[in-house]
Amino acid sequence: MLQSPKGNEPGHQTTDTDDRRTEPRYETYSVGEVTDLSTMSPAHPAEILDVSKSGVCFRSELDVQRGVRVKIAFGDTLAFGEVRWRRQLDEHWFEAGAAIENTVRKDLVSNIRRAASIASTKQSSDDKNRE
């Protein structure tokens, strides 16, 4: 279980002057993972604080800088986007907002991988039969 810094409980609400999103945001508390795609480092645990059609706010021990492309996994969703802002909360914790460019359901990714594996196995079998 993630142990976020004291004083930064889930449900972070920005003021109207901080909110630059054009779509409504929905507060949530979901446990997920964030991966820095520029380094392909292992996924780090993350707390998903709020979501909108075009963005996600999350908290993690992973320090992702502005402009970095990330993969955020939560629930049955994989979201891909770019970090637009980040702030350090304490010595180990960071909060960031990512503009989301694409989302995919995790089960769809599994189905695609399974289909690709079957196609690859069939192709190998066909190649052996031709020899």
PyMOL CGO cylinders between C-alpha atoms (Angstrom):
from pymol import cmd
from pymol.cgo import CYLINDER

trace = [
    CYLINDER, 0.00, 0.00, 0.00, 1.29, 3.47, -0.85, 0.3, 1, 1, 1, 1, 1, 1,
    CYLINDER, 1.29, 3.47, -0.85, 2.10, 5.76, 2.06, 0.3, 1, 1, 1, 1, 1, 1,
    CYLINDER, 2.10, 5.76, 2.06, 1.61, 9.27, 0.73, 0.3, 1, 1, 1, 1, 1, 1,
    CYLINDER, 1.61, 9.27, 0.73, 2.93, 12.29, 2.60, 0.3, 1, 1, 1, 1, 1, 1,
    CYLINDER, 2.93, 12.29, 2.60, 0.89, 13.70, 5.46, 0.3, 1, 1, 1, 1, 1, 1,
    CYLINDER, 0.89, 13.70, 5.46, -1.26, 16.65, 4.56, 0.3, 1, 1, 1, 1, 1, 1,
    CYLINDER, -1.26, 16.65, 4.56, -1.74, 15.46, 0.98, 0.3, 1, 1, 1, 1, 1, 1,
    CYLINDER, -1.74, 15.46, 0.98, -4.72, 13.15, 1.25, 0.3, 1, 1, 1, 1, 1, 1,
    CYLINDER, -4.72, 13.15, 1.25, -6.63, 11.97, -1.82, 0.3, 1, 1, 1, 1, 1, 1,
    CYLINDER, -6.63, 11.97, -1.82, -9.18, 14.33, -3.26, 0.3, 1, 1, 1, 1, 1, 1,
    CYLINDER, -9.18, 14.33, -3.26, -6.75, 17.18, -3.99, 0.3, 1, 1, 1, 1, 1, 1,
    CYLINDER, -6.75, 17.18, -3.99, -8.79, 20.08, -5.30, 0.3, 1, 1, 1, 1, 1, 1,
    CYLINDER, -8.79, 20.08, -5.30, -7.22, 22.89, -7.28, 0.3, 1, 1, 1, 1, 1, 1,
    CYLINDER, -7.22, 22.89, -7.28, -8.48, 26.44, -7.21, 0.3, 1, 1, 1, 1, 1, 1,
    CYLINDER, -8.48, 26.44, -7.21, -10.20, 27.94, -10.24, 0.3, 1, 1, 1, 1, 1, 1,
    CYLINDER, -10.20, 27.94, -10.24, -7.04, 29.88, -11.09, 0.3, 1, 1, 1, 1, 1, 1,
    CYLINDER, -7.04, 29.88, -11.09, -5.01, 26.64, -11.16, 0.3, 1, 1, 1, 1, 1, 1,
    CYLINDER, -5.01, 26.64, -11.16, -7.48, 24.71, -13.30, 0.3, 1, 1, 1, 1, 1, 1,
    CYLINDER, -7.48, 24.71, -13.30, -6.63, 24.95, -17.00, 0.3, 1, 1, 1, 1, 1, 1,
    CYLINDER, -6.63, 24.95, -17.00, -8.62, 21.92, -18.17, 0.3, 1, 1, 1, 1, 1, 1,
    CYLINDER, -8.62, 21.92, -18.17, -11.46, 22.44, -20.57, 0.3, 1, 1, 1, 1, 1, 1,
    CYLINDER, -11.46, 22.44, -20.57, -13.30, 19.26, -19.48, 0.3, 1, 1, 1, 1, 1, 1,
    CYLINDER, -13.30, 19.26, -19.48, -14.64, 18.56, -16.00, 0.3, 1, 1, 1, 1, 1, 1,
    CYLINDER, -14.64, 18.56, -16.00, -12.35, 16.58, -13.73, 0.3, 1, 1, 1, 1, 1, 1,
    CYLINDER, -12.35, 16.58, -13.73, -13.56, 13.76, -11.54, 0.3, 1, 1, 1, 1, 1, 1,
    CYLINDER, -13.56, 13.76, -11.54, -11.92, 13.14, -8.19, 0.3, 1, 1, 1, 1, 1, 1,
    CYLINDER, -11.92, 13.14, -8.19, -11.02, 9.53, -7.62, 0.3, 1, 1, 1, 1, 1, 1,
    CYLINDER, -11.02, 9.53, -7.62, -8.74, 7.49, -5.48, 0.3, 1, 1, 1, 1, 1, 1,
    CYLINDER, -8.74, 7.49, -5.48, -7.32, 4.64, -7.47, 0.3, 1, 1, 1, 1, 1, 1,
    CYLINDER, -7.32, 4.64, -7.47, -4.10, 2.77, -7.05, 0.3, 1, 1, 1, 1, 1, 1,
    CYLINDER, -4.10, 2.77, -7.05, -2.18, 2.45, -10.28, 0.3, 1, 1, 1, 1, 1, 1,
    CYLINDER, -2.18, 2.45, -10.28, 1.26, 2.53, -11.84, 0.3, 1, 1, 1, 1, 1, 1,
    CYLINDER, 1.26, 2.53, -11.84, 3.21, 5.12, -13.79, 0.3, 1, 1, 1, 1, 1, 1,
    CYLINDER, 3.21, 5.12, -13.79, 6.06, 4.38, -16.21, 0.3, 1, 1, 1, 1, 1, 1,
    CYLINDER, 6.06, 4.38, -16.21, 8.51, 6.95, -17.60, 0.3, 1, 1, 1, 1, 1, 1,
    CYLINDER, 8.51, 6.95, -17.60, 8.58, 5.99, -21.29, 0.3, 1, 1, 1, 1, 1, 1,
    CYLINDER, 8.58, 5.99, -21.29, 11.72, 8.04, -21.97, 0.3, 1, 1, 1, 1, 1, 1,
    CYLINDER, 11.72, 8.04, -21.97, 13.80, 5.70, -19.80, 0.3, 1, 1, 1, 1, 1, 1,
    CYLINDER, 13.80, 5.70, -19.80, 11.54, 2.61, -19.91, 0.3, 1, 1, 1, 1, 1, 1,
    CYLINDER, 11.54, 2.61, -19.91, 12.18, 2.28, -16.18, 0.3, 1, 1, 1, 1, 1, 1,
    CYLINDER, 12.18, 2.28, -16.18, 10.05, -0.22, -14.28, 0.3, 1, 1, 1, 1, 1, 1,
    CYLINDER, 10.05, -0.22, -14.28, 6.55, 0.92, -13.38, 0.3, 1, 1, 1, 1, 1, 1,
    CYLINDER, 6.55, 0.92, -13.38, 6.22, 2.74, -10.05, 0.3, 1, 1, 1, 1, 1, 1,
    CYLINDER, 6.22, 2.74, -10.05, 3.17, 2.65, -7.79, 0.3, 1, 1, 1, 1, 1, 1,
    CYLINDER, 3.17, 2.65, -7.79, 0.94, 5.71, -8.14, 0.3, 1, 1, 1, 1, 1, 1,
    CYLINDER, 0.94, 5.71, -8.14, -2.17, 7.20, -6.59, 0.3, 1, 1, 1, 1, 1, 1,
    CYLINDER, -2.17, 7.20, -6.59, -4.60, 8.48, -9.21, 0.3, 1, 1, 1, 1, 1, 1,
    CYLINDER, -4.60, 8.48, -9.21, -6.16, 11.63, -7.74, 0.3, 1, 1, 1, 1, 1, 1,
    CYLINDER, -6.16, 11.63, -7.74, -8.42, 12.86, -10.51, 0.3, 1, 1, 1, 1, 1, 1,
    CYLINDER, -8.42, 12.86, -10.51, -9.19, 12.25, -14.15, 0.3, 1, 1, 1, 1, 1, 1,
    CYLINDER, -9.19, 12.25, -14.15, -10.81, 14.07, -17.03, 0.3, 1, 1, 1, 1, 1, 1,
    CYLINDER, -10.81, 14.07, -17.03, -11.29, 13.30, -20.70, 0.3, 1, 1, 1, 1, 1, 1,
    CYLINDER, -11.29, 13.30, -20.70, -7.89, 14.81, -21.48, 0.3, 1, 1, 1, 1, 1, 1,
    CYLINDER, -7.89, 14.81, -21.48, -5.82, 14.42, -18.32, 0.3, 1, 1, 1, 1, 1, 1,
    CYLINDER, -5.82, 14.42, -18.32, -4.83, 12.60, -15.16, 0.3, 1, 1, 1, 1, 1, 1,
    CYLINDER, -4.83, 12.60, -15.16, -3.45, 13.93, -11.89, 0.3, 1, 1, 1, 1, 1, 1,
    CYLINDER, -3.45, 13.93, -11.89, -1.34, 11.41, -9.97, 0.3, 1, 1, 1, 1, 1, 1,
    CYLINDER, -1.34, 11.41, -9.97, 1.03, 11.14, -7.01, 0.3, 1, 1, 1, 1, 1, 1,
    CYLINDER, 1.03, 11.14, -7.01, 4.08, 8.89, -7.00, 0.3, 1, 1, 1, 1, 1, 1,
    CYLINDER, 4.08, 8.89, -7.00, 7.61, 8.47, -5.77, 0.3, 1, 1, 1, 1, 1, 1,
    CYLINDER, 7.61, 8.47, -5.77, 8.69, 8.56, -9.44, 0.3, 1, 1, 1, 1, 1, 1,
    CYLINDER, 8.69, 8.56, -9.44, 9.98, 12.04, -10.30, 0.3, 1, 1, 1, 1, 1, 1,
    CYLINDER, 9.98, 12.04, -10.30, 8.84, 12.62, -13.86, 0.3, 1, 1, 1, 1, 1, 1,
    CYLINDER, 8.84, 12.62, -13.86, 9.79, 15.93, -15.39, 0.3, 1, 1, 1, 1, 1, 1,
    CYLINDER, 9.79, 15.93, -15.39, 7.68, 18.20, -17.56, 0.3, 1, 1, 1, 1, 1, 1,
    CYLINDER, 7.68, 18.20, -17.56, 7.55, 17.01, -21.16, 0.3, 1, 1, 1, 1, 1, 1,
    CYLINDER, 7.55, 17.01, -21.16, 8.24, 13.36, -20.34, 0.3, 1, 1, 1, 1, 1, 1,
    CYLINDER, 8.24, 13.36, -20.34, 5.99, 10.77, -21.99, 0.3, 1, 1, 1, 1, 1, 1,
    CYLINDER, 5.99, 10.77, -21.99, 4.34, 8.41, -19.51, 0.3, 1, 1, 1, 1, 1, 1,
    CYLINDER, 4.34, 8.41, -19.51, 2.15, 5.34, -19.37, 0.3, 1, 1, 1, 1, 1, 1,
    CYLINDER, 2.15, 5.34, -19.37, -0.36, 5.37, -16.52, 0.3, 1, 1, 1, 1, 1, 1,
    CYLINDER, -0.36, 5.37, -16.52, -2.13, 2.13, -15.65, 0.3, 1, 1, 1, 1, 1, 1,
    CYLINDER, -2.13, 2.13, -15.65, -5.19, 2.19, -13.41, 0.3, 1, 1, 1, 1, 1, 1,
    CYLINDER, -5.19, 2.19, -13.41, -8.36, 0.14, -13.21, 0.3, 1, 1, 1, 1, 1, 1,
    CYLINDER, -8.36, 0.14, -13.21, -8.86, -1.45, -16.61, 0.3, 1, 1, 1, 1, 1, 1,
    CYLINDER, -8.86, -1.45, -16.61, -7.20, 1.46, -18.43, 0.3, 1, 1, 1, 1, 1, 1,
    CYLINDER, -7.20, 1.46, -18.43, -3.78, 2.18, -19.90, 0.3, 1, 1, 1, 1, 1, 1,
    CYLINDER, -3.78, 2.18, -19.90, -3.34, 5.89, -20.58, 0.3, 1, 1, 1, 1, 1, 1,
    CYLINDER, -3.34, 5.89, -20.58, -0.48, 7.37, -22.60, 0.3, 1, 1, 1, 1, 1, 1,
    CYLINDER, -0.48, 7.37, -22.60, 0.41, 11.04, -22.45, 0.3, 1, 1, 1, 1, 1, 1,
    CYLINDER, 0.41, 11.04, -22.45, 2.83, 13.80, -21.57, 0.3, 1, 1, 1, 1, 1, 1,
    CYLINDER, 2.83, 13.80, -21.57, 3.58, 15.34, -18.18, 0.3, 1, 1, 1, 1, 1, 1,
    CYLINDER, 3.58, 15.34, -18.18, 2.47, 18.97, -18.25, 0.3, 1, 1, 1, 1, 1, 1,
    CYLINDER, 2.47, 18.97, -18.25, 3.27, 19.93, -14.67, 0.3, 1, 1, 1, 1, 1, 1,
    CYLINDER, 3.27, 19.93, -14.67, 4.85, 18.43, -11.57, 0.3, 1, 1, 1, 1, 1, 1,
    CYLINDER, 4.85, 18.43, -11.57, 5.64, 19.49, -8.06, 0.3, 1, 1, 1, 1, 1, 1,
    CYLINDER, 5.64, 19.49, -8.06, 7.63, 17.95, -5.28, 0.3, 1, 1, 1, 1, 1, 1,
    CYLINDER, 7.63, 17.95, -5.28, 5.54, 17.33, -2.17, 0.3, 1, 1, 1, 1, 1, 1,
    CYLINDER, 5.54, 17.33, -2.17, 8.31, 16.22, 0.16, 0.3, 1, 1, 1, 1, 1, 1,
    CYLINDER, 8.31, 16.22, 0.16, 11.64, 14.39, 0.06, 0.3, 1, 1, 1, 1, 1, 1,
    CYLINDER, 11.64, 14.39, 0.06, 10.20, 11.35, -1.73, 0.3, 1, 1, 1, 1, 1, 1,
    CYLINDER, 10.20, 11.35, -1.73, 6.81, 12.26, -3.20, 0.3, 1, 1, 1, 1, 1, 1,
    CYLINDER, 6.81, 12.26, -3.20, 5.80, 14.06, -6.37, 0.3, 1, 1, 1, 1, 1, 1,
    CYLINDER, 5.80, 14.06, -6.37, 2.47, 15.08, -7.82, 0.3, 1, 1, 1, 1, 1, 1,
    CYLINDER, 2.47, 15.08, -7.82, 2.04, 15.51, -11.55, 0.3, 1, 1, 1, 1, 1, 1,
    CYLINDER, 2.04, 15.51, -11.55, -0.54, 16.17, -14.21, 0.3, 1, 1, 1, 1, 1, 1,
    CYLINDER, -0.54, 16.17, -14.21, -0.39, 14.46, -17.58, 0.3, 1, 1, 1, 1, 1, 1,
    CYLINDER, -0.39, 14.46, -17.58, -2.23, 15.40, -20.77, 0.3, 1, 1, 1, 1, 1, 1,
    CYLINDER, -2.23, 15.40, -20.77, -3.64, 12.15, -22.12, 0.3, 1, 1, 1, 1, 1, 1,
    CYLINDER, -3.64, 12.15, -22.12, -3.29, 11.45, -25.83, 0.3, 1, 1, 1, 1, 1, 1,
    CYLINDER, -3.29, 11.45, -25.83, -4.47, 7.83, -26.02, 0.3, 1, 1, 1, 1, 1, 1,
    CYLINDER, -4.47, 7.83, -26.02, -6.17, 5.29, -23.81, 0.3, 1, 1, 1, 1, 1, 1,
    CYLINDER, -6.17, 5.29, -23.81, -6.53, 1.55, -24.23, 0.3, 1, 1, 1, 1, 1, 1,
    CYLINDER, -6.53, 1.55, -24.23, -8.38, -1.04, -22.18, 0.3, 1, 1, 1, 1, 1, 1,
    CYLINDER, -8.38, -1.04, -22.18, -5.96, -3.53, -20.58, 0.3, 1, 1, 1, 1, 1, 1,
    CYLINDER, -5.96, -3.53, -20.58, -8.03, -6.52, -21.72, 0.3, 1, 1, 1, 1, 1, 1,
    CYLINDER, -8.03, -6.52, -21.72, -7.79, -5.31, -25.32, 0.3, 1, 1, 1, 1, 1, 1,
    CYLINDER, -7.79, -5.31, -25.32, -3.98, -5.23, -25.04, 0.3, 1, 1, 1, 1, 1, 1,
    CYLINDER, -3.98, -5.23, -25.04, -4.02, -8.80, -23.69, 0.3, 1, 1, 1, 1, 1, 1,
    CYLINDER, -4.02, -8.80, -23.69, -6.23, -9.93, -26.58, 0.3, 1, 1, 1, 1, 1, 1,
    CYLINDER, -6.23, -9.93, -26.58, -3.94, -8.28, -29.14, 0.3, 1, 1, 1, 1, 1, 1,
    CYLINDER, -3.94, -8.28, -29.14, -0.86, -9.93, -27.60, 0.3, 1, 1, 1, 1, 1, 1,
    CYLINDER, -0.86, -9.93, -27.60, -2.61, -13.31, -27.58, 0.3, 1, 1, 1, 1, 1, 1,
    CYLINDER, -2.61, -13.31, -27.58, -3.65, -12.91, -31.24, 0.3, 1, 1, 1, 1, 1, 1,
    CYLINDER, -3.65, -12.91, -31.24, -0.12, -11.86, -32.21, 0.3, 1, 1, 1, 1, 1, 1,
    CYLINDER, -0.12, -11.86, -32.21, 1.31, -14.89, -30.42, 0.3, 1, 1, 1, 1, 1, 1,
    CYLINDER, 1.31, -14.89, -30.42, -1.10, -17.24, -32.19, 0.3, 1, 1, 1, 1, 1, 1,
    CYLINDER, -1.10, -17.24, -32.19, -0.31, -15.63, -35.57, 0.3, 1, 1, 1, 1, 1, 1,
    CYLINDER, -0.31, -15.63, -35.57, 3.43, -15.91, -34.91, 0.3, 1, 1, 1, 1, 1, 1,
    CYLINDER, 3.43, -15.91, -34.91, 3.10, -19.59, -33.94, 0.3, 1, 1, 1, 1, 1, 1,
    CYLINDER, 3.10, -19.59, -33.94, 1.03, -20.29, -37.06, 0.3, 1, 1, 1, 1, 1, 1,
    CYLINDER, 1.03, -20.29, -37.06, 3.57, -18.45, -39.25, 0.3, 1, 1, 1, 1, 1, 1,
    CYLINDER, 3.57, -18.45, -39.25, 6.44, -20.51, -37.76, 0.3, 1, 1, 1, 1, 1, 1,
    CYLINDER, 6.44, -20.51, -37.76, 4.48, -23.71, -38.37, 0.3, 1, 1, 1, 1, 1, 1,
    CYLINDER, 4.48, -23.71, -38.37, 3.72, -22.70, -41.98, 0.3, 1, 1, 1, 1, 1, 1,
    CYLINDER, 3.72, -22.70, -41.98, 7.40, -21.84, -42.56, 0.3, 1, 1, 1, 1, 1, 1,
    CYLINDER, 7.40, -21.84, -42.56, 8.49, -25.27, -41.27, 0.3, 1, 1, 1, 1, 1, 1,
    CYLINDER, 8.49, -25.27, -41.27, 5.96, -27.03, -43.50, 0.3, 1, 1, 1, 1, 1, 1,
    CYLINDER, 5.96, -27.03, -43.50, 7.37, -25.27, -46.57, 0.3, 1, 1, 1, 1, 1, 1,
    CYLINDER, 7.37, -25.27, -46.57, 10.91, -26.43, -45.86, 0.3, 1, 1, 1, 1, 1, 1,
]
cmd.load_cgo(trace, "trace")
